[in-house]
Amino acid sequence: MSVLVTGGAGFIGSHTCVELLNAGEDIVILDNFSNSKPDVLDKIRTITGKDFKFYEVDLLDKDNVEKVFKENDIDTVIHFAGFKAVGESVEKPLMYYHNNITGTLILCEVMKAYGCKRIVFSSSATVYGSPKTVPIKEDFPLSTTNPYGTTKLMLERILSDLCVPDKDFCVTLLRYFNPIGAHESGLIGENPNGIPNNLMPYICQVAIRKLDCLNVFGNDYPTHDGTGVRDYIHVVDLAKGHLKALFNARKTTGVSVFNLGTGNGYSVLDIVKAFESANNIKIPYVIAPRRAGDIAECYADPTKAREVLGWKAEFDIERMCKDSWNYISKNN
């Protein structure tokens, strides 16, 4: 039996594949390299000393998705594949709805046809919209402020509905906060194509002088220094959360929801200072207008994941900054 990892060459997907292989799982990776690079696959093999099957397939291509299931005995899917930039989703909403939702519908149709009844879904804290209070618990009201978040919320509902007619179906919704960091080997990490949409890769591009300075989007939020506050989590901690979720999914049915975060909120400027301190590199920045769809403050209450999954984030912010820089400095 194998675990299919869609988007397994991406940032979070690749780190999760490492944890799965290290835990002795058989995996099959599916990716279309829209925001990842083929050499990541060999790096996963180097880190783990293990091999796996790979398919270069887009989830919108139903025939080839079926081929993956036909050629492998897949009992669980960990589903990362999807577009993920908040700002881009505001500019190109139809592209996001078509890719993220249609691709997942096709995946679910094929899972159903092949009797695969377990899925661990890569959701997001964006489904909480602009929360009234923090920290955020799983039972908070759900709403969204951008099309990316809306695709995640719609997919949560679609996947949950699969469990209504089929009581054997198991859906695990993992709402993650802001993953940063990289594998300690420096072989895999976050290095997006083009100008980064996320804070840490942007800081790293400034650190290697590929970009002149960091744009800090808004300094008039109601936070301690006016910049947006987020819950930054080390990607390896996040990957280990998927492993725990997989183990839990094998002994449960129905819908489970978990926040994966540290429970700590750091502002944009907090992260800049932590990066400078951890790596002894100055990061010039300018204040830019707020971005559409951004909110002031967002951090998790991770109690449920600790109590039910036995999972807890281990790495601190300094380690996240060090590992991010270690990766970028070795891969540019």
C-alpha positions, 0 to 999 in steps of 0.5 A, a space after each residue: 500500500 502506498 501514500 500518494 503525495 500530490 504536489 510532493 516536489 513543492 516546499 511543504 510536500 518535499 519535506 513531508 515526503 522526507 518524513 514519510 520515507 524516514 518513517 518507512 512509508 511507501 510513497 508515490 509523488 505526483 507533481 506538475 512542476 508549476 512552482 517546483 523543480 525536478 531536482 528536488 526529487 533526487 534531493 529527497 532520495 539523497 536525504 533519505 537514501 530511499 527511492 519512490 515512484 514519480 509521475 509528472 502529472 497535472 491534476 486537471 489531466 484525469 486520464 493520467 491521474 487515473 494512470 497513477 491509481 491504476 499502476 499503484 495500490 494507493 490507500 491514502 492521499 496527502 493533497 498539497 497540489 494547488 496554487 497558493 499566492 494570496 495576492 495572485 489569487 486576487 488578480 487571477 481568481 478564475 485561474 485559482 478556482 479552476 486549478 484548485 477546485 477542479 483539480 481536487 474534484 478530479 482527484 476525488 472522482 479517481 479516488 472514489 473509482 479506485 476505492 481510496 477512502 483517506 485524504 489528508 488535505 493541505 488547508 490554511 489558516 486563511 479559512 478563518 478570514 479576519 478573526 475576531 480574536 487570537 489565538 485561533 481555535 478550530 471551531 472559530 467561524 469560517 470566512 475568507 478575504 481572498 480567492 485563495 482562501 475561498 478555494 481552501 474553504 470550498 474544498 474543506 466543505 467538498 471533502 467533508 461532504 464525501 463523508 456523509 454518504 460514505 461512513 468509511 471515508 476519512 478526511 483530515 483537514 490541516 489548517 496551517 499557518 505560515 511555514 518557513 525554514 528548510 531541511 537542515 541538510 540545506 538540500 530542500 527548502 523554499 525557492 519559488 519561481 519569480 518574485 516571492 509572494 511569501 515573507 521568508 523567501 523574499 527576505 532571503 532574496 534580499 539577503 543574497 542581493 537578488 532584490 534590493 530591499 524588502 517591501 513591508 506591506 503596511 505598517 498601520 495594522 493594529 499590532 505592536 509595531 504596525 506590521 502584520 502578525 503571523 504564526 511562523 512554523 518550521 516546515 519540518 515541524 509541519 511535515 511531521 504534523 502530516 505524518 501524525 495526521 496520517 497515523 491518526 487517519 488510519 484508525 478513524 473515519 469521518 472529518 477531523 480538523 487540526 491547526 498546525 502552528 506554534 501558537 506564537 505571533 511574530 510581526 513582519 519586522 520581528 522576523 526581519 530582526 530575528 533573521 538579521 540576528 540569527 545570520 548577521 545580515 542586514 535586511 534593508 526594507 521599505 514600507 509599502 501599501 497594504 496588500 489586498 486580502 491581508 489581515 492584521 493578526 493570525 496565530 494558532 491555538 495548537 492544543 487540539 493537535 497536541 492532544 489528539 495527534 500527539 504533535 507539537 512544533 519544536 523549532 524556534 524562530 531563530 532556527 527557522 531563520 538559520 535554516 532558511 538562510 542555510 538553504 538559500 545561501 547553498 542554492 543560489 
